[in-house]
Amino acid sequence: MEIVHITKESGIPLIGCIAFGIIDRGTDLLQVRPTSVCNLHCKYCSVSANNYDIHPANFTVDKDYLIEEVEKVVKFKETECEINLDSVGELTTYAKLPELVKGLKSIKGVKSISMQTNGTLLTGDMLIALEKAGVNHINLSINSLDANLAADLSGRPGYSLDHILQIAKMIADSSIELLIAPVWIPKINDADIPKLIELAKKLNAKIGIQKYETYRYSRKIKGAKQTTFWKFYRQLKDMEKESGIKLVLTASDFLIHKTKRIPAVFEPGEKVQVNVKCPGWIKGQMIGAAKGVCVSVNDCKTPIGKNARVKILENKNSIYVAGMVK
């Protein structure tokens, strides 16, 4: 596996790629991704992290470069923003996470910092450092209270449910707000969902139950079956009545509001020239740069440093995907 280290000097922009940098979905919550590296091999992973046949390259972003670029986006937004630190991998693999949090929290206009984690690499000392640095919310992935099933779903035999539960208790006892974030996998962990709801109540935490979804590059669990959104939300509403805890969460529950979004610099169908900078996250892709954004170019064999003529295929949320112009 190749690790691409993204610095300001690399000339790789931090807007445009799903795997790293800054994602603006037109709200006052900015997704910030300092790394794509993961330490688990979860059987339900929607992106197949650690599958090197799909993702031959991973990315880490220089802390100061990321802080500098986030500051520009927050200033553009002209409103207070929440920074949500997440990853297509595992956030806590990032070596300078507390320092990154401290730098982001110092930006004028940043009101809070939230983060996503599987919890396996968190320690008591790291939690204290993150709390001091300014983390306000942690979304902690727990999918089962059965130790064997939890380890099996993680794809790592050494996964310790006891450790995760200890971390959950430490977070709940700190000034950081805890949200337990299980993926409900029908026919696999059905019995665990009510137990996890009770755990959230016991810890005075929130719970955000996620629907099991499969995509083009997802790992698919044998025996699991996707349910419809209608059935999923109906089940959550039924459990709300039984448990007395809110389970159907919307943007308003997280105080997320619509704002102006970063303008698109390219439109689908547009033919442009990009300078190829590094391998892409998906096999066969290369990442090019143009007009201050990254463009992931499918089926690209253009050498690094050379220019490629491409056709923009997607630009949703300023994430650009293109194909080669033949």
C-alpha positions, 0 to 999 in steps of 0.5 A: 500500500502506498501512503501519499503525504499531502503537504502545501508544497505537494500542490494537491488541493484539499477540496475535490477528493472524497478520501481526504481534505474538506467536504462542504455539503452546503451546511454549517458542518464541514467534514474534515478528513486528515487521513484515509488509513484504517486499522480494521477490516469491518465486514460491513464497510461501505468503502472496503477500507484496507482492500488494496485491490480497490484502494492501492493508495491511502492519504495523510494530510499535513496538519498545518496545511489542513488547518490553513485551508479549513480557515479559508472555508470557514471565512467563506461561510461567513457563519459559525461552523462545526468541524466534523473530523471523520474518515473513509478509514479510522480517524485516530490513525492520524498521528497528530490528532490532538494538535490538529483539533487544537489548531482547528478549534482556534480558528475564528468561526469554529464553534465546535469539533466533533469526531467519528471513531471506532474507538480501538486506538483511543486511550485514557491519555488520548481522550484527555488530550482530545478533551483539552484540545477542544473536542466537543462530541465523539460518535463511537462505533459499537455494533454489538454487545456480544464480544464474539460478534463485535470482533467478527464484524470488525474483521480483526480477531484482536478487537476488544469489546471490553476496551470499547465499553471502557472508552465509552464510559470514559467519554460519558464521564468527561465533558465530551458528549457521547453518541453511540453509532451502531450500524443495524445489520438485519439478521446479524445484530438485530438483538443488539440494537435494544441493548445498545439503546439501553447502554446509551440510556445508562451512559446518558448518551445519544444514539444514532442508529445507521441503516446498513447499506451496500454500494459498488465497493462495499463489503457485503455480509452473507445473510444480511439483507438491506431493508427499505428506508420506510421500514427502517424508520418505522422500526426506529419509531416503534423502538422510540415509544418502547425506550423513551429515547429519541432514535429518529435523528435529523439535521436539526437534532445536531443543530445543522443549518443550510449555508452558502456552499463552495461554488463549483468550478467545473460542471459535468460534461465540461472538458478540462486540463488537469495536472496529474499529482498522485495516484487516486484512492480507487484503483485505476484513478489518478488525482489531478489538480486544476483551478484549486481543486482535486479531480479524480480521473478514472482509467488514467495512465498519465504520469505524475507531473504531466497534464491530462485532458479529462471530461468531468463526470461528477461535481456533487458537493465539490467532489470531482470525478472525471474520465479521460478524453479520448 
